[in-house]
Amino acid sequence: MLKITTAALVAYPLAITLLAGAGSALANDGALTPIEQLGEKIFFDETLSINQNQACASCHDPDVGWTSPNSEINAHGAVFQGSVEGEFGNRKPPSSAYATQSPNFHADYGNRLLGDNKEELTIDPRFVGGNFWDGRATGWKLGNPAADQAQAPFLNPVEQGLPDAACVVYRVCNGGYVGLFNRVWSPKACMITWPSDIEDQCEDIDGAVALSPQDRKKADNAYDRVALSIAAFEGSKASNAFTSRLDAIRASRGEIVFTPEEKMGHDLFELHCASCHAGARGPGDALPLLTDYSFWNLGVPGNPENPVSMSNYKWKDPGLGGFLKSVKGFTRYAKANDGKQKVPTIRNVGLGSC
């Protein structure tokens, strides 16, 4: 159990300043590749919601570390209202920065060797990777957890609320950046015969777009390309800045050093936090991501001001366990993983609006 000392509380704000980016401005468009520029356009497009009032960036704001921008909401219910007034998600938006660094969701059984006895082979695996707090954006569909994740909010009735993936594609293919979409993915990606009443269909939260089988296949393929474009932007230098004070100190070869207070915060972090928020460099001397992408249940109580909890006091967040119940081969591990949430990167924690 983690013991919080007075020294830790004093040093905590100093420690997190080491992990915050040096600046929150987006990279100049000229520094982004065409697919990254396209992903940026989609990420900030409010028309890609049922009431054309909510974008990815509405809940993942670059000015506050790519997460919730409203301090009052963060201090209370913590979850954000969707495109439809009165509809709320049940979890606080995580930072979308560094999301593309996460590996595909998988079970890590450790170093299983020939000759392990039966008892050793029945040890439950450690689950790693994916996106969302419960890991359900696995990367198994598009080969990238960030791309898998990007497809879900558009169609979630308590988030952007569009009734059909085809509505996202229609609005992208008829939006102001369709030329860029065609440049990245070819003009054929948007060659879809749309029904005359598609606008009405896309404004009905219970609706569905009537397409021929051929056009449905084209729309589904284009929707995958929308998600891959968003993931490309989320993997760009605009989102993965690696410009924290900690990075500057490590890159300076001793020319920049910790202040005494920063050194205290760094030492406390290494002692109490680095087990899950790993600070060691990765393979190939890769910059540390300050997460091991595993899942933990720290025993934090439910938020009584969460609107979902207020409407249903019996609701408990199932976390990773809830997802595992739906995965063939992993259901037997669900109960042991109830309430576990993905370890987030804390690179941008000092930019938070709370």
matplotlib code that plots the C-alpha trace (Angstrom):
import matplotlib.pyplot as plt

x = [0.0, 1.4, 2.2, 1.8, 4.3, 4.3, 7.5, 5.6, 2.7, 5.1, 7.1, 4.2, 3.6, 7.3, 7.5, 4.7, 6.2, 9.0, 6.5, 4.6, 5.3, 7.2, 4.4, 0.9, 0.8, 0.1, 2.9, 2.9, 0.9, 4.1, 5.7, 3.0, 2.7, -0.5, -2.1, -1.2, -2.7, -5.9, -6.1, -5.8, -8.7, -10.9, -9.8, -11.0, -14.2, -17.3, -19.6, -18.7, -21.3, -25.1, -25.7, -22.5, -21.3, -18.6, -15.2, -12.6, -10.8, -13.9, -12.8, -9.1, -7.9, -4.3, -4.1, -4.6, -2.6, -5.1, -7.7, -10.7, -10.6, -13.3, -11.9, -15.3, -16.3, -12.9, -13.4, -16.8, -18.4, -15.3, -17.3, -18.3, -21.6, -22.0, -23.4, -26.9, -27.7, -28.1, -26.2, -23.0, -20.2, -19.2, -15.5, -13.3, -11.6, -8.0, -5.2, -5.0, -1.4, 1.1, -1.8, -0.2, 2.7, 0.5, 1.0, -1.9, -3.9, -2.5, -2.1, 1.4, 2.0, 5.6, 8.5, 6.8, 9.5, 9.3, 9.1, 7.1, 4.9, 1.1, 0.9, 3.1, 1.2, -2.1, -0.9, -3.2, -1.7, -0.9, -2.9, -1.1, -1.9, -4.9, -6.7, -9.6, -9.4, -10.5, -8.3, -11.2, -9.7, -7.3, -5.7, -6.9, -9.0, -6.8, -3.4, -3.3, -5.2, -5.4, -7.2, -9.5, -10.3, -11.0, -13.9, -15.9, -16.8, -18.4, -21.0, -21.5, -24.9, -23.5, -20.6, -20.7, -23.8, -23.9, -26.1, -24.0, -20.3, -21.5, -22.6, -19.0, -17.8, -20.5, -19.6, -15.9, -16.4, -18.6, -16.5, -14.0, -11.0, -12.2, -9.4, -6.9, -8.8, -8.7, -5.0, -4.2, -6.5, -7.4, -10.6, -12.1, -12.5, -15.4, -17.1, -20.2, -23.8, -25.5, -29.3, -31.1, -32.3, -29.0, -29.0, -32.2, -30.9, -27.8, -29.8, -31.8, -29.9, -31.7, -31.4, -29.3, -28.1, -29.5, -26.7, -26.2, -23.8, -21.1, -21.4, -21.6, -18.3, -16.8, -18.2, -16.7, -13.3, -13.4, -14.4, -11.2, -9.2, -10.8, -9.6, -6.1, -5.8, -6.7, -4.2, -1.5, -2.2, -2.2, 1.2, 2.7, 5.0, 2.0, 0.6, 3.7, 5.9, 8.5, 9.3, 9.0, 11.6, 12.6, 13.4, 15.4, 17.5, 18.1, 19.1, 21.5, 24.2, 24.6, 24.3, 20.8, 20.3, 17.4, 16.8, 16.8, 13.0, 12.9, 15.4, 13.2, 10.2, 12.1, 13.4, 10.0, 8.5, 11.1, 10.4, 6.6, 5.4, 7.9, 6.7, 3.8, 4.8, 8.1, 10.7, 13.4, 14.2, 12.6, 14.0, 16.4, 16.9, 13.4, 12.2, 10.3, 6.6, 5.9, 3.5, 3.9, 0.4, -0.8, -4.0, -4.5, -7.3, -6.0, -9.2, -10.2, -13.9, -16.5, -17.2, -20.6, -20.9, -20.6, -23.9, -24.1, -23.6, -26.2, -28.8, -27.9, -26.3, -25.7, -23.4, -19.8, -17.2, -16.2, -13.0, -10.8, -12.9, -16.0, -14.2, -12.6, -16.1, -16.7, -13.4, -13.3, -10.5, -10.2, -13.6, -12.2, -9.9, -12.7, -13.5, -9.9, -9.6, -12.8, -12.3, -8.8, -8.0, -5.2, -2.1, -2.1, 1.0, 1.5, 3.7, 1.1, -0.2, 1.3, -0.8, -4.1, -6.9, -7.6]
y = [0.0, 3.4, 5.6, 9.3, 11.4, 15.1, 15.4, 13.7, 16.1, 19.1, 17.7, 16.5, 19.8, 20.1, 16.6, 17.1, 20.2, 18.0, 15.9, 18.7, 19.8, 23.0, 24.4, 23.4, 25.0, 22.6, 21.9, 24.1, 22.4, 22.4, 20.1, 17.5, 14.9, 15.0, 12.2, 13.9, 17.1, 15.2, 13.6, 17.0, 18.4, 15.4, 15.7, 19.3, 18.9, 19.6, 18.7, 15.0, 14.8, 14.4, 18.1, 19.3, 20.7, 18.3, 17.2, 14.9, 18.0, 19.0, 16.4, 16.1, 19.8, 20.4, 23.4, 21.1, 18.1, 16.6, 15.9, 17.5, 21.3, 22.3, 22.7, 22.9, 19.5, 18.0, 19.0, 17.4, 14.8, 14.6, 13.1, 15.2, 15.8, 14.5, 16.1, 15.5, 17.6, 15.6, 12.6, 11.8, 9.3, 7.3, 7.9, 11.0, 11.5, 10.3, 12.2, 11.3, 12.3, 9.4, 7.1, 5.6, 4.4, 1.7, -1.8, -4.0, -5.4, -8.8, -11.2, -11.4, -14.8, -14.1, -16.2, -19.5, -22.2, -25.9, -27.9, -25.3, -27.2, -27.0, -24.5, -22.1, -22.5, -21.6, -18.2, -15.5, -13.3, -9.7, -7.7, -5.0, -2.4, -1.3, 2.1, 3.4, 2.9, -0.7, -1.6, -2.5, -0.6, -3.5, -2.7, -6.1, -4.5, -1.8, -2.8, 0.3, 0.8, 4.5, 3.9, 1.4, 3.9, 6.7, 4.9, 4.5, 8.1, 9.1, 6.4, 6.4, 7.9, 9.6, 11.1, 12.4, 10.4, 9.8, 6.8, 5.2, 5.2, 6.2, 9.6, 10.3, 9.4, 11.5, 14.6, 14.1, 13.5, 16.6, 18.8, 21.6, 19.3, 16.6, 17.5, 16.6, 13.3, 12.5, 13.3, 11.0, 8.1, 8.7, 10.2, 6.7, 6.6, 9.1, 7.7, 6.5, 6.9, 8.6, 8.4, 11.7, 11.9, 11.1, 14.5, 13.5, 10.0, 11.3, 13.6, 10.7, 9.1, 5.9, 6.1, 4.1, 5.0, 2.9, 1.9, -0.8, -3.6, -2.1, 1.4, 0.0, -1.7, 1.6, 3.5, 1.0, 1.2, 5.0, 4.9, 2.8, 5.5, 8.2, 6.4, 5.7, 9.4, 10.4, 7.9, 9.4, 12.9, 11.5, 9.9, 13.1, 15.6, 17.8, 15.3, 13.4, 16.4, 14.8, 18.4, 18.1, 19.6, 16.0, 15.3, 18.5, 17.5, 14.0, 15.3, 18.0, 15.6, 17.4, 21.0, 21.3, 19.9, 19.5, 22.2, 20.8, 20.8, 19.0, 16.5, 15.8, 15.3, 13.1, 10.9, 10.5, 9.7, 7.0, 5.5, 5.6, 5.9, 4.4, 0.8, 1.5, 4.9, 3.5, 6.2, 3.9, 4.3, 1.7, -0.5, 1.3, 4.0, 5.2, 8.0, 6.9, 6.9, 7.0, 4.1, 0.4, 0.2, -2.4, -2.3, -1.7, -1.3, 1.1, 0.9, 4.5, 4.9, 5.8, 9.5, 10.3, 13.3, 11.2, 11.7, 8.0, 7.1, 9.7, 8.1, 4.6, 4.3, 0.6, 1.2, 0.3, 0.7, -2.8, -1.6, -4.2, -7.0, -5.8, -5.9, -9.4, -10.8, -10.2, -11.7, -15.4, -17.1, -14.3, -14.6, -16.7, -13.8, -11.2, -11.4, -11.0, -7.9, -6.1, -2.4, -2.4, 0.7, 1.2, 3.0, 6.3, 8.2, 11.1, 13.1, 15.9, 15.8, 19.3, 20.8, 19.6, 22.2, 21.0]
z = [0.0, -0.9, 2.0, 1.3, 3.4, 4.0, 1.8, -1.0, -0.8, -0.8, -3.7, -5.9, -7.7, -8.3, -9.6, -12.1, -13.6, -14.8, -16.7, -18.4, -21.9, -22.4, -24.6, -25.7, -29.2, -32.0, -34.4, -37.5, -40.3, -42.4, -39.9, -40.3, -43.1, -45.3, -43.3, -40.0, -41.3, -42.3, -38.9, -37.3, -39.4, -38.4, -34.8, -34.5, -36.7, -34.6, -37.5, -36.9, -34.2, -34.3, -33.4, -35.1, -31.8, -30.6, -31.9, -30.5, -29.3, -27.2, -24.6, -25.6, -25.5, -26.5, -24.1, -21.1, -22.0, -24.5, -21.9, -20.2, -20.6, -18.0, -14.5, -12.9, -14.4, -13.5, -9.9, -9.6, -11.9, -14.1, -17.1, -20.0, -21.7, -25.2, -28.3, -27.0, -24.0, -20.8, -22.1, -20.2, -20.5, -17.4, -17.4, -17.5, -20.9, -20.7, -22.4, -26.1, -26.2, -26.6, -27.2, -30.3, -28.2, -26.6, -27.8, -29.0, -26.1, -25.0, -22.2, -20.8, -19.3, -18.3, -19.3, -19.7, -20.1, -21.0, -17.8, -15.8, -13.4, -13.5, -10.7, -12.5, -15.7, -14.0, -12.8, -14.2, -17.0, -16.7, -19.3, -21.2, -23.9, -25.8, -25.4, -23.3, -19.6, -19.9, -22.9, -25.2, -28.2, -28.7, -32.0, -33.3, -36.0, -37.5, -36.1, -33.9, -30.6, -31.2, -34.5, -33.0, -30.2, -32.7, -34.2, -31.0, -29.9, -33.2, -32.8, -29.0, -28.2, -25.1, -27.0, -30.6, -31.1, -34.9, -35.7, -38.5, -39.5, -42.9, -41.5, -40.4, -43.9, -45.6, -43.6, -44.2, -47.9, -48.2, -45.8, -46.4, -46.4, -48.8, -51.1, -48.5, -47.8, -51.5, -51.7, -48.8, -49.6, -53.4, -54.8, -55.0, -51.2, -51.4, -54.5, -52.7, -53.8, -50.9, -50.4, -51.0, -47.4, -45.7, -43.9, -42.1, -41.4, -39.8, -37.6, -36.1, -33.2, -33.9, -37.6, -40.1, -43.6, -46.4, -48.7, -51.3, -50.3, -52.5, -51.1, -47.5, -48.1, -49.5, -46.5, -44.0, -45.7, -45.7, -42.0, -41.3, -43.1, -41.0, -37.9, -39.2, -40.1, -36.5, -35.2, -37.5, -36.0, -32.5, -33.3, -34.7, -33.0, -32.4, -29.9, -28.9, -28.1, -25.7, -24.6, -20.8, -18.5, -17.6, -21.3, -21.5, -18.4, -19.8, -23.2, -21.8, -20.7, -17.4, -18.8, -17.3, -13.8, -11.3, -8.8, -5.2, -5.1, -8.5, -7.3, -4.3, -6.4, -8.9, -6.1, -4.5, -7.9, -8.5, -5.1, -5.1, -8.7, -11.2, -10.7, -13.1, -14.6, -15.8, -16.5, -18.0, -21.7, -24.0, -26.8, -29.0, -26.4, -26.9, -24.8, -21.6, -21.8, -18.0, -18.1, -18.5, -20.1, -17.6, -15.5, -11.8, -9.3, -6.6, -4.6, -5.4, -4.4, -7.0, -7.7, -6.1, -8.5, -11.6, -13.4, -14.2, -10.6, -9.6, -11.9, -10.8, -7.4, -7.9, -10.9, -10.3, -13.0, -14.1, -15.8, -17.4, -16.0, -17.8, -21.1, -20.5, -20.0, -23.7, -25.0, -25.9, -24.0, -21.4, -19.6, -16.8, -15.9, -15.7, -12.0, -11.0, -13.1, -12.0, -11.5, -13.0, -15.2, -17.6, -16.2, -18.1, -19.2, -16.9, -19.3, -19.5, -15.9, -15.2, -18.0, -16.5, -16.1, -12.5]

ax = plt.figure().add_subplot(projection="3d")
ax.plot(x, y, z, "-o")
ax.set_aspect("equal")
plt.show()
